[in-house]
Amino acid sequence: MTVDALKMAIENHVRVAFEYAGHHRVVVPMALGRDGSGDWQLRGLQVAGGSSSGSLGANVPKLWKLAGMSNVVPLGERFEIPQQYRRGDVSMSYIEAQL
């Protein structure tokens, strides 16, 4: 279900919220795929919420493993494609969805 929700959020350009490593995050999802080990991952730009580092990452897209996510919710808040985004994420051996 998480894969489907994230794929739909990417296709419809809507932000998502989820819990990860004990922090609530709001993210502009950019790409969804699998790494070389076959684990699902999400590339996105965190725009609100917390993180272990205490910052949003200075507008640098981050990578999250889906196995560590919980309470994934599409927010319905539309976004424009961020200028930081590049198609063909090299961290993913398979891409299911991308902007």
C-alpha positions as a Markdown table, in Angstrom:
| # | Residue | x | y | z |
|---|---|---|---|---|
| 1 | Met | 0.0 | 0.0 | 0.0 |
| 2 | Thr | 2.8 | 2.4 | 0.8 |
| 3 | Val | 4.3 | 1.9 | -2.7 |
| 4 | Asp | 1.0 | 2.6 | -4.3 |
| 5 | Ala | 0.4 | 5.7 | -2.2 |
| 6 | Leu | 3.8 | 7.1 | -3.0 |
| 7 | Lys | 3.5 | 6.3 | -6.7 |
| 8 | Met | 0.2 | 8.2 | -6.8 |
| 9 | Ala | 1.7 | 11.1 | -4.9 |
| 10 | Ile | 4.5 | 11.4 | -7.4 |
| 11 | Glu | 2.2 | 11.1 | -10.4 |
| 12 | Asn | -0.2 | 13.7 | -9.0 |
| 13 | His | 2.5 | 16.1 | -7.7 |
| 14 | Val | 1.2 | 16.1 | -4.1 |
| 15 | Arg | 3.2 | 16.2 | -0.9 |
| 16 | Val | 3.3 | 13.3 | 1.5 |
| 17 | Ala | 3.7 | 13.0 | 5.3 |
| 18 | Phe | 5.3 | 10.1 | 7.1 |
| 19 | Glu | 7.1 | 9.1 | 10.3 |
| 20 | Tyr | 10.8 | 8.0 | 9.9 |
| 21 | Ala | 13.4 | 7.5 | 12.6 |
| 22 | Gly | 11.2 | 9.0 | 15.2 |
| 23 | His | 10.4 | 12.2 | 13.3 |
| 24 | His | 7.3 | 13.4 | 11.5 |
| 25 | Arg | 8.3 | 14.6 | 8.0 |
| 26 | Val | 6.6 | 16.4 | 5.1 |
| 27 | Val | 8.2 | 15.6 | 1.8 |
| 28 | Val | 7.9 | 16.5 | -1.9 |
| 29 | Pro | 8.3 | 13.0 | -3.4 |
| 30 | Met | 10.5 | 12.9 | -6.5 |
| 31 | Ala | 11.4 | 9.2 | -7.3 |
| 32 | Leu | 10.4 | 5.8 | -6.0 |
| 33 | Gly | 12.3 | 2.7 | -6.7 |
| 34 | Arg | 14.5 | -0.1 | -5.5 |
| 35 | Asp | 18.2 | 0.0 | -4.6 |
| 36 | Gly | 20.8 | -2.6 | -5.6 |
| 37 | Ser | 19.7 | -4.9 | -2.7 |
| 38 | Gly | 16.0 | -4.7 | -3.8 |
| 39 | Asp | 14.9 | -2.5 | -1.0 |
| 40 | Trp | 12.2 | 0.1 | -1.8 |
| 41 | Gln | 13.4 | 3.7 | -1.3 |
| 42 | Leu | 12.0 | 7.2 | -1.9 |
| 43 | Arg | 13.9 | 10.3 | -3.0 |
| 44 | Gly | 12.4 | 13.5 | -2.0 |
| 45 | Leu | 12.8 | 17.0 | -0.7 |
| 46 | Gln | 11.8 | 17.5 | 3.0 |
| 47 | Val | 9.9 | 20.7 | 3.4 |
| 48 | Ala | 8.7 | 20.4 | 7.0 |
| 49 | Gly | 9.0 | 18.3 | 10.1 |
| 50 | Gly | 12.0 | 17.0 | 12.0 |
| 51 | Ser | 15.1 | 15.0 | 11.4 |
| 52 | Ser | 17.9 | 13.4 | 13.3 |
| 53 | Ser | 20.3 | 16.1 | 12.1 |
| 54 | Gly | 17.9 | 18.9 | 13.3 |
| 55 | Ser | 17.7 | 20.5 | 9.8 |
| 56 | Leu | 15.7 | 20.0 | 6.6 |
| 57 | Gly | 18.8 | 19.3 | 4.6 |
| 58 | Ala | 19.3 | 22.8 | 3.0 |
| 59 | Asn | 17.1 | 22.0 | 0.1 |
| 60 | Val | 19.1 | 18.9 | -0.8 |
| 61 | Pro | 17.0 | 15.9 | -1.8 |
| 62 | Lys | 17.2 | 13.0 | 0.7 |
| 63 | Leu | 16.7 | 9.2 | 0.4 |
| 64 | Trp | 14.5 | 7.2 | 2.7 |
| 65 | Lys | 14.0 | 3.4 | 2.9 |
| 66 | Leu | 10.3 | 2.5 | 2.8 |
| 67 | Ala | 10.9 | -0.2 | 5.4 |
| 68 | Gly | 11.6 | 2.6 | 7.9 |
| 69 | Met | 8.5 | 4.6 | 7.1 |
| 70 | Ser | 5.2 | 4.5 | 8.9 |
| 71 | Asn | 1.9 | 6.4 | 8.7 |
| 72 | Val | 2.4 | 7.4 | 5.0 |
| 73 | Val | -0.3 | 9.9 | 4.0 |
| 74 | Pro | -0.7 | 11.8 | 0.7 |
| 75 | Leu | -1.5 | 15.4 | 1.8 |
| 76 | Gly | -3.3 | 16.7 | -1.3 |
| 77 | Glu | -1.0 | 19.8 | -1.2 |
| 78 | Arg | 0.2 | 20.1 | -4.8 |
| 79 | Phe | 3.8 | 21.2 | -5.7 |
| 80 | Glu | 5.8 | 22.3 | -8.7 |
| 81 | Ile | 8.8 | 20.1 | -9.7 |
| 82 | Pro | 11.8 | 21.3 | -7.6 |
| 83 | Gln | 14.8 | 22.6 | -9.6 |
| 84 | Gln | 17.0 | 20.3 | -7.5 |
| 85 | Tyr | 15.3 | 17.2 | -9.1 |
| 86 | Arg | 17.1 | 15.1 | -11.7 |
| 87 | Arg | 15.5 | 12.2 | -13.5 |
| 88 | Gly | 17.2 | 8.8 | -13.5 |
| 89 | Asp | 18.2 | 8.6 | -9.9 |
| 90 | Val | 21.6 | 6.7 | -9.8 |
| 91 | Ser | 20.8 | 5.4 | -6.3 |
| 92 | Met | 18.1 | 3.2 | -7.7 |
| 93 | Ser | 18.6 | 0.1 | -9.8 |
| 94 | Tyr | 14.9 | 0.1 | -10.7 |
| 95 | Ile | 12.6 | 3.2 | -10.8 |
| 96 | Glu | 8.9 | 2.6 | -10.3 |
| 97 | Ala | 7.9 | 6.3 | -10.5 |
| 98 | Gln | 9.6 | 9.6 | -11.0 |
| 99 | Leu | 8.7 | 13.2 | -11.7 |
